[in-house]
Amino acid sequence: MIFLRIVACFASLLVAIADVSAQSLSIEQSRREKVFILDGAGSSRQLVVTELTVAKKHADLTRDAKYSITPANIARIDANGFVTPLQEGQGTITAKLADGRSTSLPVKVANMRADHPVHFNEQIVPLFSKFGCNTGGCHGKTGGQNGFALSLFGFEPQEDFEALVKESRVRRIVLTSPDASLLLAKPAGTMSHGGGRKFQVDSAPYRIVRRWIEQGLPAVPKNVAEVTGIEVLPQERTLAQSGQQQLAVIAHRADGTSFDATAFAQFEVNDTELAEVSSTGLVKAKARPGSFSVMARYQTHVDVFRALVPLGAPIVKMPAANNFIDTLVFKRLNTLGLPPSEFADDMTFLRRVTVDLAGRLPTIDETKAFLASKDTNRREQAVDKLLASPDYAYYFANKWGAILRNRRKSDKDDPKITAAFHKWIKESLEQNKPYDQFVREIVTVTGPHTEKPMVAWYREVNSINEQVEDVTQLFLGQRIMCARCHHHPLEKWSQQDYYGFAAFFSRVEFKSPPPPKKDKGAKVALPQPAMTVMHKPGLAESKNPRTGLSVRPTGLGSMSLSLKADDDPRVALVDWMADKNNPYFAKALANRYWKHFFGRGLNEPEDDMRVTNPPSNPELLEALAKHFADNKYDLKNLVRTMVLSNAYRLSSEPNEHNAGDRQNFSRFQLRRLTAEVFLDAIDDLAQIRSTFKGMPAGTRAIQLPDNQVDSYFLSVFGRPDFASACECERSGDANLAQSLHMVNSKDVMNKLDKGRATKLAKDTRPHAERVREIYLLAYSREPSAEETRAVVAYVERVGNAQRAYEDLLWTIVNTKEFMFNH
Amino acid sequence: MLTFVDKHSRRDFLTVGGLAGLSLPMLLAGKAAAQDTRRPLTTGKSVIFLMMHGGPSQIETWDPKPNAPSNNRSATGICQTSIPGVTFGGTFPKIAERAHKLAVVRNYQVENGNHDIKPVVSNHSLGANLGSLYTRVAGSMRPNGMPTNVAIFPNSVDARGPAARSNFGNFLATGSLGASYSPFVPGAGGQMQQNMTLNLAQDRLGDRRELLSQLDRLRRQVDATGGIAAVDRFHEQAFDVIVSGIAQAFDLRREDPRLVSAYDTERHDRPTAWAHKNNRNNYTANARSLGKLLLLARRLCQAGAGFVLVNTEFVWDMHQDQNNLGVLEGMDFVGTPFDHAVSAYIDDVESRGIADDILLVATGEMGRTPGLQSNGGRNHWGRSAPLLMHGGGITHGQVIGQSSRDGGEPASDPQRIPNLISTIMHTMLNVGDVRVAAGLPTDVNRVITESRPIPGLHG
């Protein structure tokens, strides 16, 4: 309740400054910057004026303050707090509010008389990025746009320099009349430009480019240290709905000097439904609660501003916490003022958890037993029973098999290899093998596939690049593929990181005996030659193609390792990954499983946990990862913790406040049954099992070992092709082909028309009881009186019981309550 | 998720457009303008890509070099065309008569002389079928249920015919786009085609629909992601498709038998003539299916298909060896059904007044060596390849570019696969709008917008 008052109070503060006593006012400064300086005529500063209220809440008053500077002739400050230098000197900047409060800051303006040459890499190339000139769609693509080529995202500033000052007889620049240069006339719109007008004549960027031309196109000064990183000010804030926050970007050089790069930085919001950001770094939250981040990019450097936008709705009753997940989910909902939905009833819970844990609907016996149970622990009991069942192992083997790429290229490919790997995955999950050991056995596998089924992973992931990219994405939640060829603007990983990681796989050797002699008469698929993965002793290293230098095995963001020639570097890799302090390993799995049970990753997508895509609830992610690592990477324990949290029990029905919430887990996120689960559910209801070519009769879809079992149903409902480490291959999206298949295919109708429909038609029980049975089977709940009445009326109206029950089963499988886990 | 850019089927247009003199693009633009001030990304035009698989000679087709030495010039002689001063190879008299409706490109080349399917699937197209790129922008299905990207093979019109061949590349590849952008392949009892035809008495479907609306109680509000609403929408659409009978578009029996007969090339099936060649089945399949395939392609475009791939079978590889016919016989046996089918197609779409709505592109994966070998074959050659186009609103009656004296390479300004892709994309899409459209993968955007179309075709 105290909290609520604070939120309300905070909101009013933004509108009018009420209580002025004991509230401090300051101008944001980087801790690493000793002097607040404007260095040279091309420099600028963005002021950010912050108020810290008694309640420790921050408010951005940058656009409310009036600015002055003494002496007045050294710099100019506009209404948005943007400072440009005028003359050398030292003085004081003052920001003053309407209520009389003020704050000041000493400032120094230097090097105006002996001006610096414009720094091509610091001041020109970032403009190409900021205005999108060097993107892949424009001048950044190979060959450029209309002959003018810039390096992609400005990663090769030297090439950009040459494109301007040497190429095409310097046709883009007119030294004697800078304003007539194509480089200015095109983006300023004084000459037609396919990319449109990018800035105004005489705007700040215009003046910088113009000055660079006037100075005679100076090359990059040798005496200025390189920028090593950027810092966004502030780093984190709570904003009101529709609130605003000015950002500043400070760039730090290797020699300890800094400068304000706000005018040169690019800003991007990760969730445009929640906020937008201007090119000057002004963040505007929309009228929607949640959290978002704004990425600032300058040269190859990125930093992130994180914002929380509370809803501030009254929370009448927060459910009790059953474990630490609840504590942290509900804490966040409290902070946001976002009331969670009620708990779903226990029958809904049973269906939900059975689908999520075992990949099937509850059997009628399970449903009846659960209904009958008076035990207060009946949910725990159900979960434990499911976790101990082979269905749990099959369902998660189905999940892991796809991303571990347990794949056959064609149906002529020997199925034994994938079957063995599938069996190994399933058994590992069934025995609850610690996750680190599971990963270790795959990554460090040594031996022939006949003895070590995990070789199947290397069979598919058979180049160093794929090994690097799959391992980082699968087990570390990092997508590093861009760094193979270039530094990606949104990533922190460089080519050095990529090839340091690649060195772990540099000693992997494949051995295949010669293929057996061709037997022309044989019609059956020939067995694949045994494939062996070995460690080839020697120095583990790889070459960074950009520097041409060799790199030792290095974990991401870690120190490079010196390994002996006999050490298998893959062992060192897994040692590094499975270390309790590894910042990625436990988090990646926790986030992957969180998404499985809660419908959306804390980082979303779940395997893209880069710095610029921060989690929606960082504390929760930390806590889950710690719990997982502390419990020796016990998967069943993690799963149990998640599904027995009260957060998992919340209904999917929204209340008046949380209908739009997707990232804070204030209610259950609905999802369609996956292709395999859906097919099995129809089969179970129809009591007719699909047959799969090459598989024993009675095989369920979730038990299929690889991608090569042909099924139109599974393809059309988005079964993955097992071709990448990305879970995104599996699609839960609806499409017309699915609807056609459900509504009108002989495949589905033939099943529904035989089996259970026939049995029910011949049944002698009253229709109401038969209908109850169908409801228990399909929805794991009792039909309402109204539903029973409607169905019985339909059956009686149709008259022909066979036909009526066919219609009814068709209807049931086409209801969304059946198709979705809810 | 499917996206629908236009709300009118081509069939709607044909009805409305025929009466009111509106073009489909105008109609679409008008429709879109009512809801949205932006132009739609699609133009409403279609492309039929006629893949001349095997590598057709540029010389015996559209660049016969009548004045070159005898071991260089067209071995099959020449035909005067309807454009004064322009000649085609001797086996194409009917196409030559219609040259004023066509454009041929004589400065077209590809990067190598390898058998593959590079005009349709290559690294220039992100390893995806060109139609999949279109589908990525336009959505995979029209509201009437017609898939936007279709690939047809002999078995689509002839139960005896082969399905898609994949030994030189997968025509159905979707590269990095994902399987949901795969071309729709009709024929041979495909599941989806069956699902389009009502498999139940219509009144019973009505009963079921009513019962469903009574029992389906999970509300849309429960779902923030729109999955529920999408299922509802596609179910509604599925009912419409089944009842409206889009499957008929795939059924040539719905066409006037006289027209089918005019297209049909089966009369050019001469099994005894090529019995001695290992590729005899290809020649037969080609002759039996080509005409009907073009007719089917036209029907599909009319029903709303955007990109239709037609494959001629692997018949243009005229080496004169144990597998393949030589140039002289080959052009007779393969060129003749081609001449027949393409000219029947031209007459048909011209007389229907829909020529400007469908661009026909005919090309192969390469050309042939300028020098005729002593055995009467020509070898693989990438530096020049034949390219013929019809309709789609291009400027017709013209020869674009010139080749060198021996027809072995472009004399200037060579046009390549990216230019061809660009020409196709400019026909089907408002490329300028695609360039600034949100939500497309950057590489798809790049492939569609990066290159220039072949000059002289568009206005």
Contacts between the chains, C-beta under 8 A, distances in Angstrom:
chain1	res1	chain2	res2	distance
A	135	B	442	7.9
A	136	B	442	5.2
A	136	B	443	7.7
A	136	B	446	5.7
A	137	B	435	6.7
A	137	B	442	6.5
A	137	B	445	5.8
A	137	B	446	6.3
A	137	B	449	6.9
A	141	B	446	6.0
A	141	B	450	6.1
A	652	B	222	4.9
A	652	B	223	7.6
A	653	B	221	8.0
A	653	B	222	5.9
A	654	B	221	6.2
A	654	B	222	6.9
A	654	B	224	7.8
A	659	B	221	6.2
A	659	B	224	6.6
A	660	B	224	6.1
A	661	B	224	6.8
A	662	B	224	5.1
A	662	B	225	6.9
A	669	B	224	7.3
A	669	B	225	7.3
A	670	B	222	5.8
A	670	B	223	4.6
A	670	B	225	7.2
A	670	B	227	6.4
A	670	B	228	6.8
A	671	B	227	6.9
A	672	B	227	5.9
A	672	B	231	7.4
A	712	B	191	4.3
A	712	B	192	7.9
A	715	B	179	7.1
A	716	B	192	7.8
A	718	B	180	7.8
A	721	B	179	6.2
A	729	B	178	7.7
A	731	B	178	7.7
A	731	B	180	6.7
A	732	B	227	6.9
A	733	B	1	4.9
A	733	B	180	7.8
A	733	B	227	7.8
A	733	B	230	7.1
A	734	B	1	7.5
A	734	B	227	6.5
A	734	B	230	3.9
A	734	B	231	4.9
A	734	B	233	7.7
A	734	B	234	5.1
A	735	B	1	7.8
A	735	B	2	5.5
A	735	B	140	7.1
A	735	B	141	7.5
A	735	B	180	6.9
A	735	B	234	6.3
A	736	B	2	6.7
A	736	B	141	5.0
A	736	B	145	6.5
A	736	B	234	5.0
A	736	B	237	5.5
A	736	B	238	6.2
A	736	B	241	7.1
A	737	B	141	7.7
A	737	B	192	5.6
A	737	B	195	7.5
A	738	B	234	6.7
A	739	B	231	7.2
A	739	B	234	3.9
A	739	B	235	4.7
A	739	B	237	6.7
A	739	B	238	3.7
A	740	B	145	7.6
A	740	B	192	6.7
A	740	B	195	4.1
A	740	B	196	6.4
A	740	B	238	4.7
A	740	B	241	6.5
A	740	B	242	7.2
A	741	B	191	7.4
A	741	B	192	7.8
A	741	B	195	5.5
A	742	B	235	7.6
A	742	B	238	7.8
A	743	B	205	8.0
A	743	B	235	6.4
A	743	B	238	4.7
A	743	B	239	6.6
A	743	B	242	6.9
A	744	B	195	5.2
A	744	B	196	7.8
A	744	B	197	8.0
A	744	B	198	6.5
A	744	B	199	5.4
A	744	B	200	7.0
A	744	B	205	7.8
A	744	B	238	6.8
A	744	B	242	5.1
A	745	B	191	7.0
A	745	B	194	7.1
A	745	B	195	4.8
A	745	B	199	7.1
A	746	B	194	6.7
A	746	B	199	5.4
A	747	B	191	7.1
A	749	B	199	6.5
A	749	B	200	7.0
A	787	B	215	6.6
A	790	B	211	8.0
A	790	B	214	5.3
A	790	B	215	6.9
A	791	B	211	8.0
A	791	B	215	7.3
A	794	B	211	5.6
A	798	B	207	7.3
A	803	B	204	7.8
A	807	B	204	7.1
A	807	B	207	6.2
A	807	B	208	5.2
A	807	B	211	6.3
A	808	B	211	7.3
A	810	B	208	5.5
A	811	B	208	5.9
A	811	B	211	4.7
A	811	B	212	4.9
A	811	B	215	5.8
A	812	B	215	7.4
A	814	B	208	8.0
A	814	B	212	5.5
A	814	B	216	7.6
A	814	B	235	7.1
A	815	B	212	6.8
A	815	B	215	5.8
A	815	B	216	4.5
A	815	B	217	7.5
A	815	B	218	7.0
A	816	B	216	5.9
A	816	B	218	4.2
A	816	B	228	5.5
A	816	B	231	5.8
A	816	B	232	7.7
A	817	B	216	7.1
A	817	B	217	6.3
A	817	B	218	4.4
A	819	B	231	6.6
A	820	B	218	6.5
A	820	B	223	7.9
A	820	B	227	7.3
A	820	B	228	7.1
A	822	B	218	6.3
A	822	B	222	6.7
